[in-house]
């Protein structure tokens, strides 16, 4: 059984800071830029904000993965809160927004400021990227010890999500005949869309030959299958719908959310290694609404690695299980003028790794008709935003009034 929100939660404002590679700005400064922009976009004041939600909250490791936590933003903006939450144990990066939807729907808050800040590009410098689950230290002169699952992965040099998600992709290739040429369309489509986004990190044209000749990272992923570390912050205002009607912009109603995890909470012990937790979150989304996949006009699906976007296409029912390769082949269906415009800002593969929040920001941008050169034609009315991979996944279905 799934929660039916009955449109009690709405998105009323969005904001972003400067986005860039190694811009070396204080992450709290970036956070406040985005938060103040979102509050202004909604036509609210700081006094109106009575809730905060974020992912993952304060984390020192890996470097740059967290830019600010609840307490810092609460204090910097001098807010008077009735409700707040933050922490890494959530159904994907958008779990914080899902929590906010539940809070306003149940009366715990009226206007919740949700934010996500990353500064991985500056924090990690010019060297290799940090893994998302770092090893631990033994202390007392003892050799460092690897915690949890890493003790089994490190001997095989499976250091990071690039390796783990690559194994999911390899299994999908084996089971269903998926090809790199098919998967390439996720990256190629993202780059085409990023060319129309002045805030995107990579905007230069990319061909299939460019993609196929790029260096391999973890088979079958090449360089262009991996998202682009960036610095930046994104903020979203989630409001109780009865408090949203007289604000600056027409509210975007949260029709349904997906946050389920019905398999094992594991990167490597999931019951079907051709999919991930996104399977369960996607199923839950449709359990909470009478709308169907064919009703969706725009899809902003997490592409931390190209295959994750393909997994979301299947999990959300845009194509059958195992058929995401043929569905995206050639790129026509997922183009901005196709039947399912996908990652219209350039996704994380070209626009930059804003870690899920960028997908929701773009879904709202499209529904409000504010996409400028990248705006989807036909005045879209329904959008889905999804984030997460491996044992984490969360998604929201948004509708215009």
C-alpha positions in Angstrom: 0.0 0.0 0.0 1.3 3.4 -0.9 0.8 6.9 0.5 -1.7 9.0 -1.5 -0.7 12.6 -1.0 -3.9 13.9 -2.6 -1.9 17.0 -3.8 -1.5 18.2 -0.2 2.1 19.1 -1.0 3.3 21.5 -3.6 6.6 23.0 -4.9 6.4 26.7 -4.9 9.9 27.9 -5.6 13.3 26.8 -6.8 16.8 28.3 -6.7 20.4 27.6 -7.7 23.7 29.1 -6.9 26.5 29.6 -9.3 27.4 26.2 -10.9 30.9 25.4 -12.1 34.0 23.3 -12.0 36.4 24.2 -9.2 35.0 27.6 -8.5 36.5 27.5 -5.0 33.7 29.3 -3.3 32.7 28.6 0.3 30.0 25.9 0.2 27.8 27.6 2.8 27.9 30.7 0.7 26.7 28.7 -2.3 24.0 27.1 -0.1 22.7 30.5 1.0 22.7 31.8 -2.5 20.4 28.9 -3.6 18.2 29.1 -0.5 17.6 32.8 -0.8 16.9 32.5 -4.5 14.3 29.8 -3.9 12.6 31.8 -1.1 12.4 34.8 -3.4 11.2 32.7 -6.3 8.3 31.5 -4.2 7.4 35.0 -3.1 8.1 34.1 0.5 10.3 35.7 3.2 12.6 34.0 5.6 10.0 34.5 8.3 7.6 32.2 6.3 10.0 29.2 6.4 9.2 26.9 9.2 10.9 23.7 8.0 14.3 22.5 6.6 15.2 19.3 4.9 18.5 18.2 3.4 20.6 15.3 2.2 23.0 14.1 3.5 23.6 16.7 6.2 27.1 17.5 7.6 29.7 14.9 6.4 33.4 15.5 6.3 34.2 12.4 4.2 34.3 12.1 1.2 35.6 15.6 0.5 33.0 17.9 -0.9 30.1 15.5 -0.8 28.3 17.7 1.7 28.4 21.4 1.6 26.2 22.4 4.6 23.9 20.9 7.1 20.6 21.8 8.7 22.1 23.6 11.7 24.4 25.9 9.6 21.5 27.0 7.3 19.1 27.3 10.2 21.5 29.6 12.1 22.7 31.6 9.0 19.2 32.5 7.9 17.9 33.0 11.5 14.9 30.7 10.9 12.2 29.8 13.4 11.5 26.1 12.7 8.7 23.7 13.6 10.3 20.8 11.8 13.6 19.7 10.2 15.4 16.7 9.1 18.8 15.7 7.5 20.9 12.6 7.3 22.4 10.1 4.8 20.0 7.2 5.5 17.3 8.1 3.1 15.6 6.8 -0.1 18.1 8.5 -2.4 19.0 12.2 -2.5 15.4 13.2 -3.1 14.4 11.4 0.1 14.8 14.8 1.9 12.2 16.3 -0.4 9.9 13.3 0.1 10.2 13.8 3.9 9.3 17.5 3.4 6.2 16.5 1.4 5.1 14.3 4.2 5.7 17.0 6.8 3.6 19.6 5.0 0.9 17.1 4.2 0.5 16.2 7.9 0.7 19.8 9.2 4.1 19.7 10.7 5.2 22.7 8.6 3.8 25.0 6.0 6.9 26.0 4.0 10.0 23.7 4.0 13.3 24.8 2.6 15.0 21.8 1.0 18.6 22.0 -0.2 21.5 20.0 -1.5 25.1 21.4 -1.9 28.1 19.8 -3.4 31.7 21.1 -3.9 33.4 17.9 -4.9 35.2 19.5 -7.9 37.0 22.0 -5.7 37.4 19.8 -2.6 38.9 16.8 -4.5 41.2 18.9 -6.7 42.7 17.6 -9.9 43.3 14.0 -8.7 41.1 11.0 -8.9 37.6 11.1 -7.5 36.9 9.9 -3.9 34.8 6.8 -3.4 31.4 7.4 -1.8 32.1 4.8 0.9 35.6 5.5 2.1 37.7 3.1 4.1 38.3 3.6 7.8 41.5 3.9 9.8 42.5 1.4 12.5 44.3 3.8 14.8 47.0 3.0 17.3 49.6 2.3 14.7 47.5 -0.6 13.2 46.9 -0.9 9.5 43.7 0.8 8.2 40.6 -1.4 8.3 37.9 -1.4 5.6 34.4 -1.2 7.0 31.4 -3.2 6.0 31.1 -4.3 2.4 34.4 -2.6 1.5 36.4 -5.4 3.1 35.1 -7.7 0.3 35.3 -5.2 -2.5 38.8 -3.7 -2.0 40.7 -7.0 -2.6 39.1 -7.0 -6.1 39.9 -3.2 -6.6 36.2 -2.4 -6.7 36.7 0.9 -5.0 33.6 2.9 -5.9 30.1 3.1 -7.3 31.7 3.3 -10.8 32.6 -0.4 -10.3 29.5 -1.5 -8.6 27.0 0.1 -11.0 29.1 -1.2 -13.9 28.4 -4.7 -12.6 24.7 -4.0 -12.7 25.1 -2.8 -16.3 27.2 -5.8 -17.3 24.5 -8.1 -16.0 21.8 -6.2 -18.0 24.0 -6.4 -21.1 24.3 -10.2 -20.5 20.6 -10.9 -19.8 19.1 -8.7 -22.5 21.7 -8.0 -25.2 22.0 -4.3 -24.3 24.9 -2.6 -26.1 27.3 0.3 -25.6 26.0 1.9 -28.7 22.5 1.9 -27.1 23.7 3.2 -23.7 25.7 5.9 -25.5 22.4 7.7 -26.3 22.0 8.7 -22.6 25.3 10.6 -22.8 24.8 11.9 -26.3 21.3 13.2 -25.5 22.6 14.8 -22.3 25.3 16.7 -24.3 22.9 17.9 -26.9 20.6 19.3 -24.2 23.6 20.8 -22.3 24.5 22.8 -25.3 21.3 24.8 -24.7 22.0 25.3 -21.0 24.3 28.2 -20.2 25.0 26.8 -16.7 26.1 23.3 -18.0 29.7 22.2 -17.4 30.3 20.6 -20.8 28.5 22.0 -23.8 30.8 21.1 -26.7 29.3 18.7 -29.3 30.0 15.0 -28.8 29.6 12.2 -31.4 29.1 8.5 -31.1 32.7 8.1 -32.2 33.9 10.4 -29.5 31.9 8.3 -27.0 33.2 5.0 -28.1 36.8 6.1 -28.3 36.9 7.6 -24.8 39.0 5.8 -22.2 37.3 3.0 -20.2 36.6 3.5 -16.5 34.9 0.3 -15.5 33.5 -1.9 -18.2 31.1 -1.1 -19.8 31.4 2.5 -18.6 33.7 4.9 -20.4 34.6 8.4 -19.3 31.4 9.9 -20.7 29.2 7.5 -18.8 30.3 9.0 -15.5 28.8 12.2 -14.1 30.8 15.4 -13.9 32.0 16.6 -10.4 30.8 20.2 -9.9 30.4 22.9 -7.2 26.9 24.2 -6.7 23.8 24.3 -4.6 20.1 23.7 -5.4 17.2 24.6 -3.2 13.5 23.7 -3.4 10.5 25.1 -1.5 7.9 22.5 -0.5 4.7 24.1 0.7 1.4 22.9 2.1 -1.0 23.3 -0.9 -3.5 25.2 1.1 -0.7 27.8 1.9 0.5 27.9 -1.7 -2.4 29.2 -3.6 -1.7 32.9 -3.2 2.1 32.8 -3.8 4.0 34.3 -6.7 3.8 31.3 -9.0 1.2 28.7 -9.7 2.1 25.7 -7.4 3.3 22.4 -8.8 1.4 19.7 -7.1 3.2 16.6 -5.8 0.9 13.9 -7.2 2.8 10.9 -5.9 6.2 9.9 -4.5 8.2 6.6 -4.6 10.5 5.7 -1.8 10.1 1.9 -1.4 13.0 -0.5 -0.9 11.5 -4.0 -0.9 14.7 -5.8 -1.7 17.9 -6.1 0.4 19.6 -2.8 1.3 22.8 -3.8 -0.5 24.9 -2.9 -3.5 25.9 -6.4 -4.2 23.2 -8.7 -2.7 20.1 -7.3 -4.4 17.8 -10.0 -5.7 18.0 -8.9 -9.3 21.3 -7.5 -10.5 19.9 -6.1 -13.7 18.0 -3.5 -11.6 18.3 -1.7 -8.3 16.2 -0.1 -5.6 14.8 2.1 -8.3 12.6 -0.8 -9.3 10.7 -0.6 -6.0 10.6 3.2 -5.8 9.2 3.3 -9.4 6.5 0.8 -8.6 5.4 2.7 -5.5 5.1 6.0 -7.5 2.3 4.5 -9.6 0.6 3.0 -6.6 -0.1 6.4 -5.3 -1.8 7.9 -8.4 -4.3 7.2 -11.1 -1.9 8.7 -13.7 0.1 6.4 -15.9 3.5 6.5 -17.6 2.0 7.7 -20.8 0.8 10.8 -19.0 4.4 12.0 -18.3 5.6 14.8 -20.6 9.1 15.2 -19.2 11.5 12.8 -17.4 14.5 14.0 -15.3 16.2 10.7 -14.3 19.3 10.4 -12.3 22.3 9.7 -14.5 25.2 9.4 -12.1 26.2 6.7 -14.6 24.4 6.3 -17.9 23.0 2.9 -17.0 21.1 4.3 -13.9 18.9 6.4 -16.2 18.2 3.3 -18.2 17.2 1.4 -15.0 14.9 4.3 -14.1 13.2 4.1 -17.5 12.3 0.5 -16.9 11.4 1.0 -13.2 9.0 3.8 -14.1 7.3 1.7 -16.8 8.4 3.8 -19.8 9.5 0.6 -21.4 9.4 -3.1 -20.4 12.1 -4.7 -18.2 15.1 -5.3 -20.3 14.1 -3.1 -23.1 15.7 0.3 -22.2 18.4 -0.4 -24.7 16.0 -0.6 -27.7 13.9 2.2 -26.2 16.7 4.8 -26.3 18.4 3.4 -29.5 19.0 6.2 -31.9 18.0 8.8 -29.4 14.8 10.0 -31.0 12.4 9.0 -28.2 14.4 10.8 -25.5 15.2 14.0 -27.4 13.6 17.3 -26.4 11.1 16.9 -29.2 10.7 13.2 -28.7 7.9 11.3 -27.0 9.7 11.3 -23.6 12.1 14.3 -23.3 14.9 13.1 -21.0 17.3 15.1 -18.8 16.6 18.3 -20.6 19.3 20.4 -18.8 22.1 18.0 -19.7 21.7 15.7 -16.8 24.7 15.1 -14.5 26.7 13.7 -17.3 27.1 17.1 -19.0 25.4 19.8 -16.8 27.2 18.7 -13.6 26.7 16.4 -10.6 24.2 18.3 -8.4 23.4 14.9 -7.0 19.7 14.4 -7.7 18.4 17.9 -6.7 19.4 19.1 -10.2 16.9 16.7 -11.7 14.0 18.0 -9.6 15.0 21.6 -10.3 14.9 21.0 -14.0 11.5 19.2 -13.8 10.1 22.3 -12.1 11.8 24.6 -14.6 10.1 22.7 -17.5 6.6 22.7 -15.9 6.9 26.4 -15.3 8.0 27.0 -18.9 11.2 28.6 -17.8 13.6 26.4 -19.8 14.5 29.1 -22.5 16.4 27.5 -25.3 16.0 24.0 -23.8 12.3 24.3 -23.1 10.3 21.2 -24.2 7.7 22.2 -26.7 4.0 21.8 -26.1 3.6 23.2 -22.6 4.3 20.1 -20.5 1.9 19.4 -17.6 3.3 16.3 -15.9 6.9 15.5 -15.0 8.8 12.9 -13.1 12.0 13.5 -11.2 14.1 10.6 -9.9 17.4 10.2 -8.1 19.5 7.4 -6.7 21.0 4.1 -7.7 22.2 0.9 -6.1 20.3 0.4 -2.8 18.9 4.0 -2.8 16.1 5.4 -4.9 13.4 8.1 -4.6 11.1 9.8 -7.2 8.4 12.4 -7.4 5.5 12.9 -9.9 4.7 16.6 -10.4 1.6 18.1 -12.0 0.7 21.6 -13.0 -2.7 22.8 -11.6 
